[in-house]
Amino acid sequence: MSVIQRLQAPTPRFFKVLRTIGLSLVAASGALVASPIALPAAIVSLAGYLAVAGSVVTAVSQTAVEKEGE
């Protein structure tokens, strides 16, 4: 199965939930990084880690596919 076919195949429900959580983490980190007030460096750094974690969870969840015949 090619990558394109894998991305277009149906995604199991559990991984759809994980994908939504990952996208939420990315959105929250983007809001923290782009906030108009000055935040401590630790929070900005944490936001960067949340962005990476959310991106990885989203990418892995998107490539999960249901087994055929089940």
mmCIF file as Biopython writes it, N, C-alpha, C and O atoms, coordinates in Angstrom:
data_model
#
loop_
_atom_site.group_PDB
_atom_site.id
_atom_site.type_symbol
_atom_site.label_atom_id
_atom_site.label_alt_id
_atom_site.label_comp_id
_atom_site.label_asym_id
_atom_site.label_entity_id
_atom_site.label_seq_id
_atom_site.pdbx_PDB_ins_code
_atom_site.Cartn_x
_atom_site.Cartn_y
_atom_site.Cartn_z
_atom_site.occupancy
_atom_site.B_iso_or_equiv
_atom_site.auth_seq_id
_atom_site.auth_asym_id
_atom_site.pdbx_PDB_model_num
ATOM 1   N N  . MET A ? 1  ? 0.851   -1.168 0.000  1.0 0.0 1  A 1 
ATOM 2   C CA . MET A ? 1  ? 0.000   0.000  0.000  1.0 0.0 1  A 1 
ATOM 3   C C  . MET A ? 1  ? 0.902   1.238  0.000  1.0 0.0 1  A 1 
ATOM 4   O O  . MET A ? 1  ? 1.787   1.369  0.845  1.0 0.0 1  A 1 
ATOM 5   N N  . SER A ? 2  ? 0.671   2.130  -0.944 1.0 0.0 2  A 1 
ATOM 6   C CA . SER A ? 2  ? 1.486   3.342  -1.035 1.0 0.0 2  A 1 
ATOM 7   C C  . SER A ? 2  ? 1.037   4.360  0.019  1.0 0.0 2  A 1 
ATOM 8   O O  . SER A ? 2  ? -0.007  4.196  0.652  1.0 0.0 2  A 1 
ATOM 9   N N  . VAL A ? 3  ? 1.823   5.387  0.190  1.0 0.0 3  A 1 
ATOM 10  C CA . VAL A ? 3  ? 1.509   6.408  1.184  1.0 0.0 3  A 1 
ATOM 11  C C  . VAL A ? 3  ? 0.210   7.131  0.814  1.0 0.0 3  A 1 
ATOM 12  O O  . VAL A ? 3  ? -0.614  7.418  1.683  1.0 0.0 3  A 1 
ATOM 13  N N  . ILE A ? 4  ? 0.035   7.419  -0.458 1.0 0.0 4  A 1 
ATOM 14  C CA . ILE A ? 4  ? -1.183  8.111  -0.907 1.0 0.0 4  A 1 
ATOM 15  C C  . ILE A ? 4  ? -2.412  7.244  -0.633 1.0 0.0 4  A 1 
ATOM 16  O O  . ILE A ? 4  ? -3.422  7.744  -0.139 1.0 0.0 4  A 1 
ATOM 17  N N  . GLN A ? 5  ? -2.334  5.961  -0.947 1.0 0.0 5  A 1 
ATOM 18  C CA . GLN A ? 5  ? -3.458  5.055  -0.682 1.0 0.0 5  A 1 
ATOM 19  C C  . GLN A ? 5  ? -3.730  4.958  0.815  1.0 0.0 5  A 1 
ATOM 20  O O  . GLN A ? 5  ? -4.884  4.907  1.241  1.0 0.0 5  A 1 
ATOM 21  N N  . ARG A ? 6  ? -2.667  4.932  1.606  1.0 0.0 6  A 1 
ATOM 22  C CA . ARG A ? 6  ? -2.814  4.841  3.053  1.0 0.0 6  A 1 
ATOM 23  C C  . ARG A ? 6  ? -3.511  6.087  3.604  1.0 0.0 6  A 1 
ATOM 24  O O  . ARG A ? 6  ? -4.358  5.979  4.490  1.0 0.0 6  A 1 
ATOM 25  N N  . LEU A ? 7  ? -3.163  7.259  3.091  1.0 0.0 7  A 1 
ATOM 26  C CA . LEU A ? 7  ? -3.782  8.494  3.566  1.0 0.0 7  A 1 
ATOM 27  C C  . LEU A ? 7  ? -5.240  8.600  3.145  1.0 0.0 7  A 1 
ATOM 28  O O  . LEU A ? 7  ? -6.035  9.245  3.828  1.0 0.0 7  A 1 
ATOM 29  N N  . GLN A ? 8  ? -5.600  7.976  2.032  1.0 0.0 8  A 1 
ATOM 30  C CA . GLN A ? 8  ? -6.969  8.043  1.541  1.0 0.0 8  A 1 
ATOM 31  C C  . GLN A ? 8  ? -7.857  6.932  2.087  1.0 0.0 8  A 1 
ATOM 32  O O  . GLN A ? 8  ? -9.075  6.987  1.917  1.0 0.0 8  A 1 
ATOM 33  N N  . ALA A ? 9  ? -7.282  5.927  2.737  1.0 0.0 9  A 1 
ATOM 34  C CA . ALA A ? 9  ? -8.052  4.808  3.276  1.0 0.0 9  A 1 
ATOM 35  C C  . ALA A ? 9  ? -8.810  5.250  4.537  1.0 0.0 9  A 1 
ATOM 36  O O  . ALA A ? 9  ? -8.436  6.235  5.173  1.0 0.0 9  A 1 
ATOM 37  N N  . PRO A ? 10 ? -9.872  4.523  4.892  1.0 0.0 10 A 1 
ATOM 38  C CA . PRO A ? 10 ? -10.636 4.873  6.105  1.0 0.0 10 A 1 
ATOM 39  C C  . PRO A ? 10 ? -9.781  4.771  7.364  1.0 0.0 10 A 1 
ATOM 40  O O  . PRO A ? 10 ? -8.965  3.859  7.501  1.0 0.0 10 A 1 
ATOM 41  N N  . THR A ? 11 ? -9.977  5.715  8.280  1.0 0.0 11 A 1 
ATOM 42  C CA . THR A ? 11 ? -9.235  5.757  9.537  1.0 0.0 11 A 1 
ATOM 43  C C  . THR A ? 11 ? -10.116 5.207  10.656 1.0 0.0 11 A 1 
ATOM 44  O O  . THR A ? 11 ? -11.291 5.566  10.736 1.0 0.0 11 A 1 
ATOM 45  N N  . PRO A ? 12 ? -9.578  4.343  11.525 1.0 0.0 12 A 1 
ATOM 46  C CA . PRO A ? 12 ? -10.360 3.833  12.659 1.0 0.0 12 A 1 
ATOM 47  C C  . PRO A ? 12 ? -10.789 4.975  13.598 1.0 0.0 12 A 1 
ATOM 48  O O  . PRO A ? 12 ? -10.144 6.023  13.654 1.0 0.0 12 A 1 
ATOM 49  N N  . ARG A ? 13 ? -11.872 4.752  14.321 1.0 0.0 13 A 1 
ATOM 50  C CA . ARG A ? 13 ? -12.449 5.783  15.185 1.0 0.0 13 A 1 
ATOM 51  C C  . ARG A ? 13 ? -11.461 6.256  16.241 1.0 0.0 13 A 1 
ATOM 52  O O  . ARG A ? 13 ? -11.359 7.457  16.490 1.0 0.0 13 A 1 
ATOM 53  N N  . PHE A ? 14 ? -10.725 5.332  16.872 1.0 0.0 14 A 1 
ATOM 54  C CA . PHE A ? 14 ? -9.753  5.687  17.906 1.0 0.0 14 A 1 
ATOM 55  C C  . PHE A ? 14 ? -8.717  6.671  17.366 1.0 0.0 14 A 1 
ATOM 56  O O  . PHE A ? 14 ? -8.358  7.632  18.047 1.0 0.0 14 A 1 
ATOM 57  N N  . PHE A ? 15 ? -8.243  6.437  16.166 1.0 0.0 15 A 1 
ATOM 58  C CA . PHE A ? 15 ? -7.219  7.307  15.596 1.0 0.0 15 A 1 
ATOM 59  C C  . PHE A ? 15 ? -7.800  8.638  15.135 1.0 0.0 15 A 1 
ATOM 60  O O  . PHE A ? 15 ? -7.077  9.631  15.056 1.0 0.0 15 A 1 
ATOM 61  N N  . LYS A ? 16 ? -9.093  8.671  14.831 1.0 0.0 16 A 1 
ATOM 62  C CA . LYS A ? 16 ? -9.737  9.954  14.533 1.0 0.0 16 A 1 
ATOM 63  C C  . LYS A ? 16 ? -9.762  10.836 15.777 1.0 0.0 16 A 1 
ATOM 64  O O  . LYS A ? 16 ? -9.549  12.046 15.699 1.0 0.0 16 A 1 
ATOM 65  N N  . VAL A ? 17 ? -10.026 10.210 16.931 1.0 0.0 17 A 1 
ATOM 66  C CA . VAL A ? 17 ? -10.018 10.953 18.189 1.0 0.0 17 A 1 
ATOM 67  C C  . VAL A ? 17 ? -8.614  11.455 18.494 1.0 0.0 17 A 1 
ATOM 68  O O  . VAL A ? 17 ? -8.435  12.609 18.882 1.0 0.0 17 A 1 
ATOM 69  N N  . LEU A ? 18 ? -7.609  10.584 18.317 1.0 0.0 18 A 1 
ATOM 70  C CA . LEU A ? 18 ? -6.223  11.006 18.540 1.0 0.0 18 A 1 
ATOM 71  C C  . LEU A ? 18 ? -5.820  12.138 17.599 1.0 0.0 18 A 1 
ATOM 72  O O  . LEU A ? 18 ? -5.107  13.059 17.998 1.0 0.0 18 A 1 
ATOM 73  N N  . ARG A ? 19 ? -6.276  12.068 16.359 1.0 0.0 19 A 1 
ATOM 74  C CA . ARG A ? 19 ? -5.958  13.121 15.388 1.0 0.0 19 A 1 
ATOM 75  C C  . ARG A ? 19 ? -6.541  14.454 15.845 1.0 0.0 19 A 1 
ATOM 76  O O  . ARG A ? 19 ? -5.894  15.494 15.721 1.0 0.0 19 A 1 
ATOM 77  N N  . THR A ? 20 ? -7.755  14.423 16.368 1.0 0.0 20 A 1 
ATOM 78  C CA . THR A ? 20 ? -8.394  15.640 16.863 1.0 0.0 20 A 1 
ATOM 79  C C  . THR A ? 20 ? -7.635  16.198 18.063 1.0 0.0 20 A 1 
ATOM 80  O O  . THR A ? 20 ? -7.448  17.409 18.171 1.0 0.0 20 A 1 
ATOM 81  N N  . ILE A ? 21 ? -7.198  15.322 18.961 1.0 0.0 21 A 1 
ATOM 82  C CA . ILE A ? 21 ? -6.410  15.769 20.116 1.0 0.0 21 A 1 
ATOM 83  C C  . ILE A ? 21 ? -5.097  16.392 19.645 1.0 0.0 21 A 1 
ATOM 84  O O  . ILE A ? 21 ? -4.684  17.429 20.163 1.0 0.0 21 A 1 
ATOM 85  N N  . GLY A ? 22 ? -4.446  15.774 18.677 1.0 0.0 22 A 1 
ATOM 86  C CA . GLY A ? 22 ? -3.193  16.314 18.146 1.0 0.0 22 A 1 
ATOM 87  C C  . GLY A ? 22 ? -3.377  17.686 17.521 1.0 0.0 22 A 1 
ATOM 88  O O  . GLY A ? 22 ? -2.561  18.587 17.719 1.0 0.0 22 A 1 
ATOM 89  N N  . LEU A ? 23 ? -4.454  17.836 16.764 1.0 0.0 23 A 1 
ATOM 90  C CA . LEU A ? 23 ? -4.720  19.142 16.152 1.0 0.0 23 A 1 
ATOM 91  C C  . LEU A ? 23 ? -5.026  20.192 17.218 1.0 0.0 23 A 1 
ATOM 92  O O  . LEU A ? 23 ? -4.667  21.360 17.062 1.0 0.0 23 A 1 
ATOM 93  N N  . SER A ? 24 ? -5.683  19.784 18.291 1.0 0.0 24 A 1 
ATOM 94  C CA . SER A ? 24 ? -5.967  20.710 19.395 1.0 0.0 24 A 1 
ATOM 95  C C  . SER A ? 24 ? -4.679  21.152 20.080 1.0 0.0 24 A 1 
ATOM 96  O O  . SER A ? 24 ? -4.535  22.321 20.439 1.0 0.0 24 A 1 
ATOM 97  N N  . LEU A ? 25 ? -3.740  20.221 20.264 1.0 0.0 25 A 1 
ATOM 98  C CA . LEU A ? 25 ? -2.453  20.581 20.857 1.0 0.0 25 A 1 
ATOM 99  C C  . LEU A ? 25 ? -1.700  21.584 19.987 1.0 0.0 25 A 1 
ATOM 100 O O  . LEU A ? 25 ? -1.103  22.533 20.495 1.0 0.0 25 A 1 
ATOM 101 N N  . VAL A ? 26 ? -1.733  21.369 18.688 1.0 0.0 26 A 1 
ATOM 102 C CA . VAL A ? 26 ? -1.056  22.297 17.770 1.0 0.0 26 A 1 
ATOM 103 C C  . VAL A ? 26 ? -1.709  23.672 17.819 1.0 0.0 26 A 1 
ATOM 104 O O  . VAL A ? 26 ? -1.015  24.688 17.811 1.0 0.0 26 A 1 
ATOM 105 N N  . ALA A ? 27 ? -3.034  23.712 17.870 1.0 0.0 27 A 1 
ATOM 106 C CA . ALA A ? 27 ? -3.738  24.996 17.933 1.0 0.0 27 A 1 
ATOM 107 C C  . ALA A ? 27 ? -3.448  25.728 19.240 1.0 0.0 27 A 1 
ATOM 108 O O  . ALA A ? 27 ? -3.242  26.942 19.244 1.0 0.0 27 A 1 
ATOM 109 N N  . ALA A ? 28 ? -3.432  24.990 20.344 1.0 0.0 28 A 1 
ATOM 110 C CA . ALA A ? 28 ? -3.145  25.612 21.637 1.0 0.0 28 A 1 
ATOM 111 C C  . ALA A ? 28 ? -1.721  26.155 21.681 1.0 0.0 28 A 1 
ATOM 112 O O  . ALA A ? 28 ? -1.481  27.245 22.200 1.0 0.0 28 A 1 
ATOM 113 N N  . SER A ? 29 ? -0.787  25.397 21.140 1.0 0.0 29 A 1 
ATOM 114 C CA . SER A ? 29 ? 0.597   25.874 21.148 1.0 0.0 29 A 1 
ATOM 115 C C  . SER A ? 29 ? 0.756   27.097 20.249 1.0 0.0 29 A 1 
ATOM 116 O O  . SER A ? 29 ? 1.512   28.013 20.571 1.0 0.0 29 A 1 
ATOM 117 N N  . GLY A ? 30 ? 0.052   27.110 19.135 1.0 0.0 30 A 1 
ATOM 118 C CA . GLY A ? 30 ? 0.105   28.286 18.261 1.0 0.0 30 A 1 
ATOM 119 C C  . GLY A ? 30 ? -0.454  29.519 18.942 1.0 0.0 30 A 1 
ATOM 120 O O  . GLY A ? 30 ? 0.062   30.622 18.766 1.0 0.0 30 A 1 
ATOM 121 N N  . ALA A ? 31 ? -1.516  29.331 19.724 1.0 0.0 31 A 1 
ATOM 122 C CA . ALA A ? 31 ? -2.089  30.465 20.452 1.0 0.0 31 A 1 
ATOM 123 C C  . ALA A ? 31 ? -1.118  30.979 21.518 1.0 0.0 31 A 1 
ATOM 124 O O  . ALA A ? 31 ? -1.011  32.186 21.733 1.0 0.0 31 A 1 
ATOM 125 N N  . LEU A ? 32 ? -0.418  30.069 22.176 1.0 0.0 32 A 1 
ATOM 126 C CA . LEU A ? 32 ? 0.550   30.496 23.194 1.0 0.0 32 A 1 
ATOM 127 C C  . LEU A ? 32 ? 1.731   31.236 22.577 1.0 0.0 32 A 1 
ATOM 128 O O  . LEU A ? 32 ? 2.179   32.256 23.100 1.0 0.0 32 A 1 
ATOM 129 N N  . VAL A ? 33 ? 2.226   30.717 21.470 1.0 0.0 33 A 1 
ATOM 130 C CA . VAL A ? 33 ? 3.387   31.351 20.830 1.0 0.0 33 A 1 
ATOM 131 C C  . VAL A ? 33 ? 3.015   32.719 20.262 1.0 0.0 33 A 1 
ATOM 132 O O  . VAL A ? 33 ? 3.821   33.649 20.308 1.0 0.0 33 A 1 
ATOM 133 N N  . ALA A ? 34 ? 1.810   32.845 19.729 1.0 0.0 34 A 1 
ATOM 134 C CA . ALA A ? 34 ? 1.403   34.092 19.080 1.0 0.0 34 A 1 
ATOM 135 C C  . ALA A ? 34 ? 0.670   35.055 20.018 1.0 0.0 34 A 1 
ATOM 136 O O  . ALA A ? 34 ? 0.107   36.047 19.555 1.0 0.0 34 A 1 
ATOM 137 N N  . SER A ? 35 ? 0.666   34.785 21.305 1.0 0.0 35 A 1 
ATOM 138 C CA . SER A ? 35 ? -0.063  35.660 22.229 1.0 0.0 35 A 1 
ATOM 139 C C  . SER A ? 35 ? 0.575   37.056 22.259 1.0 0.0 35 A 1 
ATOM 140 O O  . SER A ? 35 ? 1.795   37.197 22.182 1.0 0.0 35 A 1 
ATOM 141 N N  . PRO A ? 36 ? -0.269  38.071 22.373 1.0 0.0 36 A 1 
ATOM 142 C CA . PRO A ? 36 ? 0.250   39.443 22.333 1.0 0.0 36 A 1 
ATOM 143 C C  . PRO A ? 36 ? 0.945   39.867 23.625 1.0 0.0 36 A 1 
ATOM 144 O O  . PRO A ? 36 ? 1.624   40.894 23.641 1.0 0.0 36 A 1 
ATOM 145 N N  . ILE A ? 37 ? 0.792   39.103 24.709 1.0 0.0 37 A 1 
ATOM 146 C CA . ILE A ? 37 ? 1.452   39.481 25.956 1.0 0.0 37 A 1 
ATOM 147 C C  . ILE A ? 37 ? 2.753   38.695 26.095 1.0 0.0 37 A 1 
ATOM 148 O O  . ILE A ? 37 ? 2.907   37.625 25.505 1.0 0.0 37 A 1 
ATOM 149 N N  . ALA A ? 38 ? 3.657   39.215 26.854 1.0 0.0 38 A 1 
ATOM 150 C CA . ALA A ? 38 ? 4.947   38.553 27.068 1.0 0.0 38 A 1 
ATOM 151 C C  . ALA A ? 38 ? 4.750   37.382 28.038 1.0 0.0 38 A 1 
ATOM 152 O O  . ALA A ? 38 ? 4.243   37.556 29.146 1.0 0.0 38 A 1 
ATOM 153 N N  . LEU A ? 39 ? 5.152   36.210 27.607 1.0 0.0 39 A 1 
ATOM 154 C CA . LEU A ? 39 ? 5.049   35.020 28.445 1.0 0.0 39 A 1 
ATOM 155 C C  . LEU A ? 39 ? 6.442   34.573 28.864 1.0 0.0 39 A 1 
ATOM 156 O O  . LEU A ? 39 ? 7.420   34.854 28.171 1.0 0.0 39 A 1 
ATOM 157 N N  . PRO A ? 40 ? 6.538   33.882 29.988 1.0 0.0 40 A 1 
ATOM 158 C CA . PRO A ? 40 ? 7.853   33.367 30.398 1.0 0.0 40 A 1 
ATOM 159 C C  . PRO A ? 40 ? 8.421   32.408 29.346 1.0 0.0 40 A 1 
ATOM 160 O O  . PRO A ? 40 ? 7.685   31.774 28.590 1.0 0.0 40 A 1 
ATOM 161 N N  . ALA A ? 41 ? 9.714   32.329 29.328 1.0 0.0 41 A 1 
ATOM 162 C CA . ALA A ? 41 ? 10.384  31.491 28.332 1.0 0.0 41 A 1 
ATOM 163 C C  . ALA A ? 41 ? 9.994   30.025 28.473 1.0 0.0 41 A 1 
ATOM 164 O O  . ALA A ? 41 ? 9.929   29.308 27.475 1.0 0.0 41 A 1 
ATOM 165 N N  . ALA A ? 42 ? 9.735   29.571 29.682 1.0 0.0 42 A 1 
ATOM 166 C CA . ALA A ? 42 ? 9.352   28.170 29.904 1.0 0.0 42 A 1 
ATOM 167 C C  . ALA A ? 42 ? 8.030   27.847 29.207 1.0 0.0 42 A 1 
ATOM 168 O O  . ALA A ? 42 ? 7.874   26.761 28.649 1.0 0.0 42 A 1 
ATOM 169 N N  . ILE A ? 43 ? 7.091   28.771 29.234 1.0 0.0 43 A 1 
ATOM 170 C CA . ILE A ? 43 ? 5.789   28.533 28.595 1.0 0.0 43 A 1 
ATOM 171 C C  . ILE A ? 43 ? 5.932   28.525 27.080 1.0 0.0 43 A 1 
ATOM 172 O O  . ILE A ? 43 ? 5.316   27.702 26.403 1.0 0.0 43 A 1 
ATOM 173 N N  . VAL A ? 44 ? 6.729   29.422 26.549 1.0 0.0 44 A 1 
ATOM 174 C CA . VAL A ? 44 ? 6.960   29.459 25.104 1.0 0.0 44 A 1 
ATOM 175 C C  . VAL A ? 44 ? 7.674   28.186 24.656 1.0 0.0 44 A 1 
ATOM 176 O O  . VAL A ? 44 ? 7.368   27.630 23.601 1.0 0.0 44 A 1 
ATOM 177 N N  . SER A ? 45 ? 8.617   27.735 25.458 1.0 0.0 45 A 1 
ATOM 178 C CA . SER A ? 45 ? 9.327   26.498 25.148 1.0 0.0 45 A 1 
ATOM 179 C C  . SER A ? 45 ? 8.372   25.306 25.199 1.0 0.0 45 A 1 
ATOM 180 O O  . SER A ? 45 ? 8.419   24.435 24.330 1.0 0.0 45 A 1 
ATOM 181 N N  . LEU A ? 46 ? 7.510   25.265 26.210 1.0 0.0 46 A 1 
ATOM 182 C CA . LEU A ? 46 ? 6.509   24.204 26.327 1.0 0.0 46 A 1 
ATOM 183 C C  . LEU A ? 46 ? 5.567   24.217 25.120 1.0 0.0 46 A 1 
ATOM 184 O O  . LEU A ? 46 ? 5.172   23.160 24.629 1.0 0.0 46 A 1 
ATOM 185 N N  . ALA A ? 47 ? 5.216   25.387 24.652 1.0 0.0 47 A 1 
ATOM 186 C CA . ALA A ? 47 ? 4.347   25.498 23.481 1.0 0.0 47 A 1 
ATOM 187 C C  . ALA A ? 47 ? 5.014   24.890 22.248 1.0 0.0 47 A 1 
ATOM 188 O O  . ALA A ? 47 ? 4.348   24.264 21.424 1.0 0.0 47 A 1 
ATOM 189 N N  . GLY A ? 48 ? 6.308   25.073 22.126 1.0 0.0 48 A 1 
ATOM 190 C CA . GLY A ? 48 ? 7.039   24.461 21.015 1.0 0.0 48 A 1 
ATOM 191 C C  . GLY A ? 48 ? 7.007   22.947 21.088 1.0 0.0 48 A 1 
ATOM 192 O O  . GLY A ? 48 ? 6.821   22.275 20.074 1.0 0.0 48 A 1 
ATOM 193 N N  . TYR A ? 49 ? 7.188   22.407 22.286 1.0 0.0 49 A 1 
ATOM 194 C CA . TYR A ? 49 ? 7.122   20.955 22.463 1.0 0.0 49 A 1 
ATOM 195 C C  . TYR A ? 49 ? 5.716   20.427 22.192 1.0 0.0 49 A 1 
ATOM 196 O O  . TYR A ? 49 ? 5.557   19.349 21.618 1.0 0.0 49 A 1 
ATOM 197 N N  . LEU A ? 50 ? 4.697   21.181 22.600 1.0 0.0 50 A 1 
ATOM 198 C CA . LEU A ? 50 ? 3.315   20.774 22.314 1.0 0.0 50 A 1 
ATOM 199 C C  . LEU A ? 50 ? 3.045   20.750 20.814 1.0 0.0 50 A 1 
ATOM 200 O O  . LEU A ? 50 ? 2.332   19.875 20.323 1.0 0.0 50 A 1 
ATOM 201 N N  . ALA A ? 51 ? 3.603   21.694 20.100 1.0 0.0 51 A 1 
ATOM 202 C CA . ALA A ? 51 ? 3.422   21.736 18.648 1.0 0.0 51 A 1 
ATOM 203 C C  . ALA A ? 51 ? 4.040   20.506 17.993 1.0 0.0 51 A 1 
ATOM 204 O O  . ALA A ? 51 ? 3.440   19.903 17.104 1.0 0.0 51 A 1 
ATOM 205 N N  . VAL A ? 52 ? 5.230   20.137 18.430 1.0 0.0 52 A 1 
ATOM 206 C CA . VAL A ? 52 ? 5.888   18.957 17.868 1.0 0.0 52 A 1 
ATOM 207 C C  . VAL A ? 52 ? 5.100   17.696 18.214 1.0 0.0 52 A 1 
ATOM 208 O O  . VAL A ? 52 ? 4.851   16.863 17.343 1.0 0.0 52 A 1 
ATOM 209 N N  . ALA A ? 53 ? 4.709   17.552 19.472 1.0 0.0 53 A 1 
ATOM 210 C CA . ALA A ? 53 ? 3.954   16.368 19.892 1.0 0.0 53 A 1 
ATOM 211 C C  . ALA A ? 53 ? 2.618   16.270 19.160 1.0 0.0 53 A 1 
ATOM 212 O O  . ALA A ? 53 ? 2.234   15.190 18.710 1.0 0.0 53 A 1 
ATOM 213 N N  . GLY A ? 54 ? 1.921   17.376 19.041 1.0 0.0 54 A 1 
ATOM 214 C CA . GLY A ? 54 ? 0.644   17.376 18.329 1.0 0.0 54 A 1 
ATOM 215 C C  . GLY A ? 54 ? 0.803   17.035 16.857 1.0 0.0 54 A 1 
ATOM 216 O O  . GLY A ? 54 ? -0.036  16.340 16.285 1.0 0.0 54 A 1 
ATOM 217 N N  . SER A ? 55 ? 1.867   17.518 16.246 1.0 0.0 55 A 1 
ATOM 218 C CA . SER A ? 55 ? 2.117   17.215 14.833 1.0 0.0 55 A 1 
ATOM 219 C C  . SER A ? 55 ? 2.410   15.739 14.623 1.0 0.0 55 A 1 
ATOM 220 O O  . SER A ? 55 ? 1.927   15.134 13.666 1.0 0.0 55 A 1 
ATOM 221 N N  . VAL A ? 56 ? 3.201   15.162 15.517 1.0 0.0 56 A 1 
ATOM 222 C CA . VAL A ? 56 ? 3.536   13.737 15.400 1.0 0.0 56 A 1 
ATOM 223 C C  . VAL A ? 56 ? 2.299   12.871 15.606 1.0 0.0 56 A 1 
ATOM 224 O O  . VAL A ? 56 ? 2.057   11.935 14.844 1.0 0.0 56 A 1 
ATOM 225 N N  . VAL A ? 57 ? 1.514   13.185 16.639 1.0 0.0 57 A 1 
ATOM 226 C CA . VAL A ? 57 ? 0.288   12.417 16.901 1.0 0.0 57 A 1 
ATOM 227 C C  . VAL A ? 57 ? -0.666  12.516 15.713 1.0 0.0 57 A 1 
ATOM 228 O O  . VAL A ? 57 ? -1.267  11.518 15.318 1.0 0.0 57 A 1 
ATOM 229 N N  . THR A ? 58 ? -0.806  13.688 15.151 1.0 0.0 58 A 1 
ATOM 230 C CA . THR A ? 58 ? -1.695  13.879 14.012 1.0 0.0 58 A 1 
ATOM 231 C C  . THR A ? 58 ? -1.215  13.099 12.792 1.0 0.0 58 A 1 
ATOM 232 O O  . THR A ? 58 ? -2.016  12.455 12.114 1.0 0.0 58 A 1 
ATOM 233 N N  . ALA A ? 59 ? 0.072   13.152 12.511 1.0 0.0 59 A 1 
ATOM 234 C CA . ALA A ? 59 ? 0.608   12.447 11.341 1.0 0.0 59 A 1 
ATOM 235 C C  . ALA A ? 59 ? 0.472   10.937 11.487 1.0 0.0 59 A 1 
ATOM 236 O O  . ALA A ? 59 ? 0.071   10.254 10.544 1.0 0.0 59 A 1 
ATOM 237 N N  . VAL A ? 60 ? 0.801   10.419 12.656 1.0 0.0 60 A 1 
ATOM 238 C CA . VAL A ? 60 ? 0.693   8.969  12.869 1.0 0.0 60 A 1 
ATOM 239 C C  . VAL A ? 60 ? -0.762  8.533  12.806 1.0 0.0 60 A 1 
ATOM 240 O O  . VAL A ? 60 ? -1.075  7.496  12.222 1.0 0.0 60 A 1 
ATOM 241 N N  . SER A ? 61 ? -1.650  9.314  13.400 1.0 0.0 61 A 1 
ATOM 242 C CA . SER A ? 61 ? -3.068  8.956  13.399 1.0 0.0 61 A 1 
ATOM 243 C C  . SER A ? 61 ? -3.660  8.981  11.992 1.0 0.0 61 A 1 
ATOM 244 O O  . SER A ? 61 ? -4.539  8.182  11.672 1.0 0.0 61 A 1 
ATOM 245 N N  . GLN A ? 62 ? -3.184  9.884  11.167 1.0 0.0 62 A 1 
ATOM 246 C CA . GLN A ? 62 ? -3.715  9.983  9.811  1.0 0.0 62 A 1 
ATOM 247 C C  . GLN A ? 62 ? -3.303  8.784  8.961  1.0 0.0 62 A 1 
ATOM 248 O O  . GLN A ? 62 ? -4.034  8.407  8.045  1.0 0.0 62 A 1 
ATOM 249 N N  . THR A ? 63 ? -2.169  8.187  9.239  1.0 0.0 63 A 1 
ATOM 250 C CA . THR A ? 63 ? -1.709  7.071  8.416  1.0 0.0 63 A 1 
ATOM 251 C C  . THR A ? 63 ? -2.207  5.718  8.905  1.0 0.0 63 A 1 
ATOM 252 O O  . THR A ? 63 ? -1.949  4.706  8.253  1.0 0.0 63 A 1 
ATOM 253 N N  . ALA A ? 64 ? -2.912  5.667  10.031 1.0 0.0 64 A 1 
ATOM 254 C CA . ALA A ? 64 ? -3.479  4.398  10.503 1.0 0.0 64 A 1 
ATOM 255 C C  . ALA A ? 64 ? -4.688  4.042  9.639  1.0 0.0 64 A 1 
ATOM 256 O O  . ALA A ? 64 ? -5.509  4.903  9.324  1.0 0.0 64 A 1 
ATOM 257 N N  . VAL A ? 65 ? -4.787  2.779  9.264  1.0 0.0 65 A 1 
ATOM 258 C CA . VAL A ? 65 ? -5.905  2.334  8.420  1.0 0.0 65 A 1 
ATOM 259 C C  . VAL A ? 65 ? -6.591  1.123  9.041  1.0 0.0 65 A 1 
ATOM 260 O O  . VAL A ? 65 ? -5.988  0.375  9.811  1.0 0.0 65 A 1 
ATOM 261 N N  . GLU A ? 66 ? -7.853  0.946  8.694  1.0 0.0 66 A 1 
ATOM 262 C CA . GLU A ? 66 ? -8.593  -0.218 9.141  1.0 0.0 66 A 1 
ATOM 263 C C  . GLU A ? 66 ? -8.171  -1.421 8.318  1.0 0.0 66 A 1 
ATOM 264 O O  . GLU A ? 66 ? -7.862  -1.296 7.133  1.0 0.0 66 A 1 
ATOM 265 N N  . LYS A ? 67 ? -8.158  -2.590 8.954  1.0 0.0 67 A 1 
ATOM 266 C CA . LYS A ? 67 ? -7.849  -3.805 8.216  1.0 0.0 67 A 1 
ATOM 267 C C  . LYS A ? 67 ? -9.020  -4.128 7.282  1.0 0.0 67 A 1 
ATOM 268 O O  . LYS A ? 67 ? -10.184 -3.926 7.628  1.0 0.0 67 A 1 
ATOM 269 N N  . GLU A ? 68 ? -8.692  -4.622 6.121  1.0 0.0 68 A 1 
ATOM 270 C CA . GLU A ? 68 ? -9.742  -4.997 5.187  1.0 0.0 68 A 1 
ATOM 271 C C  . GLU A ? 68 ? -10.359 -6.304 5.643  1.0 0.0 68 A 1 
ATOM 272 O O  . GLU A ? 68 ? -9.653  -7.212 6.081  1.0 0.0 68 A 1 
ATOM 273 N N  . GLY A ? 69 ? -11.662 -6.397 5.540  1.0 0.0 69 A 1 
ATOM 274 C CA . GLY A ? 69 ? -12.361 -7.612 5.907  1.0 0.0 69 A 1 
ATOM 275 C C  . GLY A ? 69 ? -12.839 -7.631 7.353  1.0 0.0 69 A 1 
ATOM 276 O O  . GLY A ? 69 ? -13.414 -8.626 7.793  1.0 0.0 69 A 1 
ATOM 277 N N  . GLU A ? 70 ? -12.615 -6.562 8.096  1.0 0.0 70 A 1 
ATOM 278 C CA . GLU A ? 70 ? -13.085 -6.522 9.485  1.0 0.0 70 A 1 
ATOM 279 C C  . GLU A ? 70 ? -14.177 -5.506 9.632  1.0 0.0 70 A 1 
ATOM 280 O O  . GLU A ? 70 ? -14.705 -5.322 10.729 1.0 0.0 70 A 1 
#
